Amino acid sequence: MRFSGLIVGLGNPGRKYVKTRHNFGFQVVDLFLSQKERYGPGVVKKKLKSLDLELYAWDDEDKKQSWLILKPLTYMNNSGVAVSKIMRKFFLSPDKVLVLHDELDLPLGRLKFKFGGGLAGHNGLRSIARYLGSREFARLRLGIGRPEPGGDIAGYVLSDFHPGEQDVWLKVVEKAVLALDIYCQHGFEYAQQIVNSWKIN
């Protein structure tokens, strides 16, 4: 079967990371899969589960398309291992990949599509670019903002959203699922035009 593309949610496996900023990609993919399983359209099938990844296929029967949805379980810094493995297995090129990730350079409440370009110091993106030998893949950047000046970046991204942020965080997860629907139905350029202007508060 030919797949329309690969959607990758980035995060770290394990309960202690579930609600952290660095797991924004996992959070969106989990809700996306849950909604498709409950309400459709289409059918979600588990394709593969191993120590290093979880892989699902979403068959959108309305659009007659099939998408692969991946959660790398290799920890963030080695995300490229699982991504490259699935790309080789299903003969996908980098331009068919969309990566969902947390973004320090956007405030919480903003999400933006981007294609190629810099990696903004994100270790998950660095790993993917290294294993693919290319930066030419799409991203959905999920803003988390930055810690106070002088704050510890590593500690910040691995911390939970604090109580004052949680309403916006949950709204962003829901809107990001809608952004994925727009991307799958209408393509990258249209999704970028629509989604990049959204502000959630």
C-alpha positions, 0 to 999 in steps of 0.5 A: 500500500502507498501512503500519503505521508508520515506524521511524527509526534516527538516526545519521550516515553514514560509516565513522568514525561507525559504532560511535559512541554517536550512531549507536545508532539506525543500529546497531539498525536495521541488525541488525533488517534483517539478522535479518529478511533472514536469518531472517524472518518476512516479507520485507525490500525496499529501497524507496529509496536516495538521497543523503539517505536509505535506506528499506526495507519489512518485510512481516511476513507472519505479522501481515499488516503492513508497516513502513517502516524509515528511515535518514536520511543527512542527518547528525543535525542535519538528520534531519527532512528525510528523515523528513518527506519519507517521511511526506509520500510515504506519508501517515503522521501523527506518531503512526505514527512511532517514532524510535530514538536515543541518550539521555544521560539514561539509563545504558548498559544501559537502553532505554525507550519514550516518546511525545511530551514533551521532546527532551532537547537531542537535535539529531536529535529537534529536527530531526524535531520542527521539520520535523513541526511536532509532538513527538507521535511515539514514541521508543525511547531507548537509554541512553549515559550522560553524560561526566564532569562538565565533559566535552565532550558533542559529543565524547562522543556522537561517540566509540566505546564504549570496550572496557569498555562494548562487551559491554553495548552489543552486548547492548543492540543485540540487546535493542533489536531484540527491543523493536522486534519487541514494538512491531510485534507488540503496539503501543506501550503493551504494548512500553512496559510490557515493555521499560521495566523491562529492565536490561542488564549 
